[in-house]
Amino acid sequence: MFKSILAPASAAALLLLVGCSQKSDSEAVLTSGGRDFDDNAAGDGSAGAGSAPAITAVDITFEPDFGGEAALVVRVGFEDADNDVEDGGALEVTVTPEGADPSAFGPWTIGEDPEVQLEDAGVLLFGVRGVSATKAYGIDVGLYDAAGNASDIASGSYEP
């Protein structure tokens, strides 16, 4: 399972803000948190019924004006045979800026948390704000379905 590992010193130093395209500047800054997807509905930590979702693509582009500031826009393509990602699944993200420690965010519950949007069927969208166009970034994502089944971790990168 994908685990969130947030190094407190690096999170404060990086000041990476993660948000979605519909988040207004007046909303609060994102913090790590959300539902514990290590436990299924039975609470025993085992995988849920059905099959795990699969991440098919991680596409990252730089947007100089994403809600008023520079951001990496991340699209995550996925397949879900059970069709339960969109209704209560979750996404976890780890961002690693060039020359810095990784910072983890989530899990964000899809359909409930505004940080992740369903752009199209099988495509999730989120933004990593406060980035530099001249720095490289690696992004790892893990996806859960509503039953708690986890995808393999998928990676993408932005190179200036």
Beta strands, then each sheet from edge to edge (+ up, - down):
strand 1: 17-19
strand 2: 54-63
strand 3: 71-79
strand 4: 90-97
strand 5: 103-109
strand 6: 117-120
strand 7: 123-129
strand 8: 137-144
strand 9: 154-158
sheet 1: 1+ 7- 3+ 2-
sheet 2: 1+ 7- 6+
sheet 3: 5+ 4- 8+ 9-
end
